[in-house]
Amino acid sequence: MNFKIPQITVLMPAYNAGKYIGDAIRSVLNQTFTDFELLIVNDGSMDDTVDVIRSFNDPRIVLLYQTNKGVAATLNKGLLYARARYIARFDADDICHAERLELQYEFMLANPEYSIIGSAADYVDMNGHFLFTHKPPAFTNNEIQLLKYTVCPFIHSSVFYKRNVIIDRGGYNEHAYTYEDHFLWVNILKDQKACNLSLPLIKVRLNPESITIDEKWRPRKFRDIKYATLKSKTISQTESDLLVEIGEKQYSDKIKKGSYYALCGKKLLLNNFQPQKARMHVSKAIGISPFRLDNYLLYTVSFFPQRFINWLHKTISGGSGHD
């Protein structure tokens, strides 16, 4: 056992991530900054996640277990056991660029008034193929403070923060089903300094196994509850139960795969303009969910020029405050 307190705890929740977690772990172990612990909290996985984790022989890896309780509860357990002052959030299906920890740690040391920093991210498909680079909605602290509550300021698996700031606010709210990070930010950012680095420091893997799906595939009731609770900064047990009930009804291979292919198609049009590849993905979404009219609209729009597609997207989503 390593008794030396590390400078950084890389906090990784894991649930049925056997297919991807090996790549995620390797990307952390290969960091240019080496004074860290990789704290993995296994959230009741039923696949080979634990076997893959145990295949790595590195004393910096710490593995905790719990019955399946969801991402927020998993993160809260990790925060309690984390030994470092700084937390680098990371997901079990994503990939860290080699200098991620070094750059974020050095920024925090040089700018101790900051509590939370995120970064841009390269998004890839389930096979690791590049889709697009996502820029956060704001970079400077002033820009972040001006964001509407409907806009999440960070890509969650890119954030690097002071552990005590999150602990002192009670950690992640376990009622905010699938948006525990967004709910946390609206409740703490007003009196905390934060920013996003413009350099992509992670690869976010879109995949049909994820519990998070494209929000456009969520029922209106789910979205109404989500944004009402973000606005009020509170969430009741009744609202939480409704979110879970709706979410669990959608937790099927058909919906997850359909939303995955539709999202990849949309991003290949809007962010990386590859209309032929986009149509291939949208065609798969149509095959899975043939009664969703938005998929047919997306397929049709893919034949229009890029400038028109971008204009149409801004026109449709511009007044909503969230995409």
Salt bridges, closest charged atoms under 4 A:
ASP23 OD1 - ARG26 NH2 2.96
ASP23 OD2 - ARG205 NH2 3.53
ASP35 OD2 - LYS4 NZ 3.08
GLU37 OE1 - ARG83 NE 3.17
ASP58 OD2 - ARG60 NH2 2.96
ASP91 OD1 - ARG89 NH2 2.71
GLU113 OE2 - LYS193 NZ 3.95
ASP122 OD2 - HIS97 NE2 3.25
ASP125 OD2 - HIS129 ND1 3.57
ASP181 OD2 - HIS156 ND1 3.95
ASP191 OD2 - ARG169 NH2 2.63
GLU209 OE2 - LYS19 NZ 2.93
ASP214 OD2 - LYS266 NZ 3.29
GLU215 OE1 - LYS226 NZ 2.66
GLU215 OE2 - HIS322 ND1 3.64
GLU245 OE2 - LYS249 NZ 3.60
ASP294 OD2 - ARG292 NH2 2.69
ASP323 OD2 - HIS313 NE2 3.72
